[in-house]
Amino acid sequence: MAVFKKIRFFIISPVHLRKICDEQKTPQLDYSILTDEFGVVLKLVSGKKETINEFLDTLPKDLMFFSAPDFECPVADLAAGVLLEKGLKLSVVESCTGGLIGKMVTDKPGSSMWFWGGFITYDNSAKTALGVPAGIIEKYGAVSRETVESMAEMGLERSGTGICVSVSGIAGPDGGSFEKPAGTVWIGIKNEKISSFRFLFSGSRAEIREKAAQAALLIVYKKLLNNAGVDSTIFEYYI
């Protein structure tokens, strides 16, 4: 009897996912990759459950960061579910996304139960008005680990919520450099402890902003899921 398993991936490229799966060359296992409005679904089939589990164990750990059980819903719903489960409200501090995270979550009816609101700190002076030290921005730049961590800390302090996520990046098409090309985005998150993540997104300005907002909500979900937390990581592939 065949065994089936489906895994949802958010944000990542289906082309890159297919390349990685092809490289595994796992015998007695077939797979297909489908895209829908929510992301990518990897469907696995084998005669043995163990074969599927062995295949999943060979996939890169940073790739699996973008995975979730086979939910037929947007990533904002995953964040909503775990925030409600934990009895927490989310606050956000947005720079390059310019309020897009807030829009994504408030598109969902009843979001006031788990979403406090946020701060749009697009200009550097808006970041310092929130409480980010000007010296941090001057030394490390607005798009940096240090700045997004300070943004998340100040957002949590000002809002009084249980968790805060912050985003600062270069959506392009201009404004990038060799060290920080267009598509570079830093995301910070703070509850009991602080973590930060760097992404290098591809695509148009609108696509980069969309991916950054989705990544922020995915990080909220991963951070709170089963109290597992997530460690600071740099992602430069798949997306």
Stockholm file with secondary structure:
# STOCKHOLM 1.0

chainA/1-239         MAVFKKIRFFIISPVHLRKICDEQKTPQLDYSILTDEFGVVLKLVSGKKETINEFLDTLPKDLMFFSAPDFECPVADLAAGVLLEKGLKLSVVESCTGGLIGKMVTDKPGSSMWFWGGFITYDNSAKTALGVPAGIIEKYGAVSRETVESMAEMGLERSGTGICVSVSGIAGPDGGSFEKPAGTVWIGIKNEKISSFRFLFSGSRAEIREKAAQAALLIVYKKLLNNAGVDSTIFEYYI
#=GR chainA/1-239 SS CCEEEEEEECSSCHHHHHHHHHHHCCTTEEEEEEEETTEEEEEEEESCHHHHHHHHHHSCHHHHTTEEESCCSCHHHHHHHHHHHHTCCEEEEESTTTTHHHHHHHTSTTGGGTEEEEEECCSHHHHHHHTCCHHHHHHHCSSSHHHHHHHHHHHHHHHCCSEEEEEEECCSSSSCCSSSCTTEEEEEEESSSEEEEEEECCSCHHHHHHHHHHHHHHHHHHHHGGGCCCCCEEECSCC
#=GC SS_cons         CCEEEEEEECSSCHHHHHHHHHHHCCTTEEEEEEEETTEEEEEEEESCHHHHHHHHHHSCHHHHTTEEESCCSCHHHHHHHHHHHHTCCEEEEESTTTTHHHHHHHTSTTGGGTEEEEEECCSHHHHHHHTCCHHHHHHHCSSSHHHHHHHHHHHHHHHCCSEEEEEEECCSSSSCCSSSCTTEEEEEEESSSEEEEEEECCSCHHHHHHHHHHHHHHHHHHHHGGGCCCCCEEECSCC
//
